[in-house]
Amino acid sequence: MSASVIFSYAFMYFVLFLVVPFVLVTFTMTCIKFFKASEFVASNIKLKPNSLESQPGSFINKLNALVVGKYNVLYGTTLDNLCDVDKNEKEQDAHSYLQACHLDYVLVDSESSTVKLVITDPQHNSEESNRFIDDTLAKMGVKVLHLAKNDCDANLIKSSLVA
């Protein structure tokens, strides 16, 4: 047997018994890695012991006391929950953009179910999102207040609801 035949057989067995199994094992391990369900184990999560006086809860209580009986308050919603998007090819993009526009408090008239006032913290959105929220809700005739965290100015809220 010549050397070229021996090298041909050696190369064929090398590919068959070393390279092919290596490629199959690599493919299998990659599939396991990408298709494995990642589960979050919440073992060290506990409830924080805190009082609502220094938290936004006090703002919620003040706001509820201010609008009791006249308005319903929605907490932590997005602009996507308030707006309808026309059906077109970019509807999903519009929904994702509207979902990124965070609205802290929305006051809804309890009789007519119309949105009367939106209160947001300007730090929860980017400047572009804040401008978009202002422009969009102004077109719908809804007033927007940008109040800093825990800044419950009752007179400002009352005057905004009357206007």
C-alpha positions as CSV (number, residue, x, y, z in Angstrom):
1,M,0.0,0.0,0.0
2,S,1.3,3.4,-0.9
3,A,1.6,6.3,1.5
4,S,-1.1,8.3,-0.2
5,V,-3.7,5.6,0.3
6,I,-2.7,5.3,4.0
7,F,-2.9,9.1,4.5
8,S,-6.3,9.1,2.7
9,Y,-7.7,6.4,5.1
10,A,-6.2,8.2,8.1
11,F,-7.7,11.5,7.0
12,M,-11.1,9.8,6.4
13,Y,-11.1,8.2,9.8
14,F,-9.9,11.4,11.4
15,V,-12.8,13.3,10.0
16,L,-15.3,10.5,10.6
17,F,-14.4,9.8,14.3
18,L,-13.0,13.1,15.5
19,V,-14.4,16.1,13.5
20,V,-18.0,14.9,13.0
21,P,-18.5,14.0,16.7
22,F,-17.0,17.3,17.7
23,V,-19.3,19.2,15.4
24,L,-22.4,17.2,16.6
25,V,-21.5,17.8,20.3
26,T,-20.9,21.5,19.7
27,F,-24.3,21.8,17.9
28,T,-26.1,19.9,20.7
29,M,-24.5,22.0,23.4
30,T,-25.4,25.2,21.5
31,C,-29.1,24.1,21.2
32,I,-29.2,23.2,24.9
33,K,-27.8,26.6,25.7
34,F,-30.2,28.7,23.6
35,F,-33.4,26.7,24.1
36,K,-33.0,26.1,27.8
37,A,-35.6,27.9,29.9
38,S,-34.0,30.3,32.3
39,E,-35.9,30.3,35.5
40,F,-35.5,33.0,38.1
41,V,-35.4,31.7,41.6
42,A,-36.5,34.3,44.1
43,S,-35.0,33.0,47.2
44,N,-33.6,36.2,48.8
45,I,-36.4,38.6,48.0
46,K,-38.2,40.1,51.0
47,L,-40.7,42.9,51.5
48,K,-39.1,46.2,52.5
49,P,-40.3,47.5,55.8
50,N,-41.1,51.2,55.1
51,S,-43.7,53.7,55.8
52,L,-45.8,55.4,53.1
53,E,-45.3,58.9,54.5
54,S,-42.0,59.4,52.7
55,Q,-43.0,57.4,49.6
56,P,-45.2,58.1,46.7
57,G,-48.0,56.4,48.6
58,S,-48.6,59.7,50.5
59,F,-49.0,61.4,47.1
60,I,-51.6,58.7,46.2
61,N,-53.5,59.3,49.4
62,K,-53.5,63.0,49.0
63,L,-54.6,62.7,45.3
64,N,-57.4,60.3,46.2
65,A,-58.6,62.6,49.0
66,L,-58.5,65.5,46.6
67,V,-60.6,63.9,43.8
68,V,-62.9,61.6,45.9
69,G,-66.2,61.0,44.2
70,K,-65.5,63.0,41.1
71,Y,-62.6,61.3,39.5
72,N,-61.1,57.8,39.3
73,V,-57.3,57.6,39.5
74,L,-55.3,55.2,37.4
75,Y,-51.8,54.6,38.6
76,G,-48.6,53.7,36.7
77,T,-50.1,53.3,33.2
78,T,-48.7,54.0,29.8
79,L,-49.8,56.2,26.9
80,D,-50.6,53.0,25.0
81,N,-53.5,52.4,27.4
82,L,-55.0,55.8,26.6
83,C,-54.5,56.0,22.8
84,D,-55.8,54.0,19.9
85,V,-53.4,53.3,17.0
86,D,-54.6,53.1,13.4
87,K,-54.1,49.7,11.9
88,N,-51.1,49.8,9.5
89,E,-47.8,48.1,8.9
90,K,-46.1,49.9,11.7
91,E,-48.7,49.3,14.4
92,Q,-46.4,47.2,16.6
93,D,-43.7,49.9,16.5
94,A,-46.2,52.5,17.6
95,H,-47.5,50.4,20.4
96,S,-43.9,49.8,21.7
97,Y,-43.2,53.5,21.5
98,L,-46.4,54.4,23.4
99,Q,-45.7,51.7,26.0
100,A,-42.4,53.5,26.7
101,C,-44.3,56.7,27.6
102,H,-44.9,56.2,31.3
103,L,-47.8,58.1,33.0
104,D,-47.8,58.1,36.8
105,Y,-51.4,59.2,37.5
106,V,-54.3,59.6,35.1
107,L,-57.5,61.2,36.4
108,V,-60.6,59.9,34.7
109,D,-64.1,61.5,35.1
110,S,-66.2,58.9,37.0
111,E,-69.4,59.8,35.1
112,S,-68.2,60.2,31.5
113,S,-65.1,58.1,31.6
114,T,-63.1,60.7,29.8
115,V,-59.5,61.5,30.7
116,K,-59.3,64.9,32.5
117,L,-55.7,65.2,33.7
118,V,-52.4,63.3,33.5
119,I,-49.7,63.7,36.1
120,T,-46.2,62.5,35.4
121,D,-42.8,62.7,36.9
122,P,-40.5,64.1,34.3
123,Q,-37.7,61.9,35.4
124,H,-39.6,58.7,34.5
125,N,-39.4,59.5,30.7
126,S,-36.9,61.0,28.4
127,E,-37.2,64.6,27.2
128,E,-38.4,63.3,23.8
129,S,-41.0,61.1,25.5
130,N,-42.2,64.0,27.7
131,R,-42.6,66.3,24.6
132,F,-44.4,63.5,22.8
133,I,-46.8,63.0,25.8
134,D,-47.5,66.7,26.0
135,D,-48.1,67.0,22.2
136,T,-50.3,63.9,21.9
137,L,-52.4,64.6,24.9
138,A,-52.8,68.3,24.0
139,K,-54.2,67.2,20.7
140,M,-56.8,65.2,22.6
141,G,-57.6,68.0,24.9
142,V,-56.0,66.5,28.0
143,K,-53.9,68.6,30.3
144,V,-50.6,67.2,31.5
145,L,-48.8,68.2,34.7
146,H,-45.1,67.4,35.2
147,L,-44.6,67.2,39.0
148,A,-41.5,66.0,40.8
149,K,-41.7,63.0,43.0
150,N,-43.9,63.6,46.1
151,D,-44.8,67.1,45.0
152,C,-48.6,67.2,45.6
153,D,-49.6,70.8,45.0
154,A,-53.4,70.6,45.6
155,N,-54.1,74.1,44.3
156,L,-52.3,73.3,41.0
157,I,-54.2,70.1,40.6
158,K,-57.5,71.7,41.3
159,S,-56.9,74.6,38.9
160,S,-55.8,72.1,36.2
161,L,-59.0,70.1,36.7
162,V,-61.2,73.2,36.5
163,A,-59.5,74.6,33.3
